[in-house]
Amino acid sequence: MSGRIPDPGRAARQGSAAREVHPSWGRVVLKLSGEAFSGDEPLGISPDVVGHIAREITAAAQQCVVGGGNMFRGAVLAKSGIDRSRADYMGMLGTVINCLALQDVLEKLGVETRVQTAITMGQVAEPYIPRRAIRHLEKGRIVIFGAGLGAPFFSTDTCAAQRALEIGAQAVLKGTQVDGVYDADPRKMPDAVRFHRLDYAEVLRRELRFMDATAVSLCMDNDLPIVVFDLMGEGNVVRAVRGERIGTLVSRYGR
């Protein structure tokens, strides 16, 4: 018998390559929305959800920025009559509560963790110092960023992009309650279409509101990719880091 000897692993490798949309990243920032922490409840923290998030982060061993939408949302509070700046500061404090809950579960899993906040609160967290954060990462620790940028009128999405750039991350991973970016809210519009890949400019032109325009513009100006995916899917964080096709990749077309 003559001919090429079959390679049993070839099909698997080709299938894996077809699923990959970017090279594996060594350092990313995982943006966690505050709403995710509450699970099925309107407010508060779900221990089951925090446990799931902690296991996902442990598997990927990345750093994260935490939102506080399960506690307070500055823009919503402002509409009720509270001064917008003060409402935003209340929201920042809410993010720190989430950070401490996540840190507790991570450390119970045996993962060394540091919380750094933009607002000084030395009894519960370190101040945000970029070089210290990088050093923690080099030592294999997980770093959780809280209190946003420490200034009102800036979202935690913008904070995630800024922190990613400052610590040399290769991408921002935004874990959400849906499995990517759609042309309409899929929870309200069953026929909404999901995008597999988007250019930053298209996101801004279409006014797709999965992330605020300031954060998207900052990523666009610095060619920082964004992956939007379902946070609650088992193994999704690792898949996003490895470059597998998951959710929606936002980047500059052709790169």
PEPEHU-V706960 format. One record per backbone hydrogen bond with DSSP energy under -1.0 kcal/mol. NH is the residue of the N-H (numbers start at 0). CO is the residue of the C=O. Records with the same first field share a line. If there is no record, write none. Layout:
NH->CO  CO
This chain:
9->6
12->8
13->9
14->10
15->11
16->12
17->13
18->14
20->242
24->240
28->170
29->62
30->172
31->64
36->33
38->35
40->37
43->69
45->36
49->45
50->46
51->47
52->48
53->49
54->50
55->51
56->52
57->53
58->54
59->55
60->56
62->27
63->142
64->29
65->144
66->31
70->67
71->67
76->72
77->73
78->74
80->77
81->76
86->82
87->83
88->84
89->85
90->86
91->87
92->88
93->89
94->90
95->91
96->92
97->93
98->94
99->95
100->96
101->97
102->98
103->99
104->100
105->101
106->102
107->103
108->104
109->106
110->105
113->141
115->143
116->125
117->145
123->120
124->120
125->114
127->116
132->128
133->129
134->130
135->131
136->132
137->133
138->134
139->136
140->135
141->111
143->113
144->63
145->115
149->146
158->154
159->155
160->156
161->157
162->158
163->159
164->160
165->161
166->162
168->163
169->26
171->224
172->28
173->226
174->30
175->228
182->192
187->184
188->184
191->188
194->180
197->248
202->198
203->199
204->200
205->201
207->202
215->211
216->212
217->213
218->214
219->215
220->216
222->219
223->218
225->249
226->171
227->247
228->173
230->175
235->232
238->234
239->235
240->236
241->237
243->238
244->18
247->227
248->195
249->225
250->197
254->251
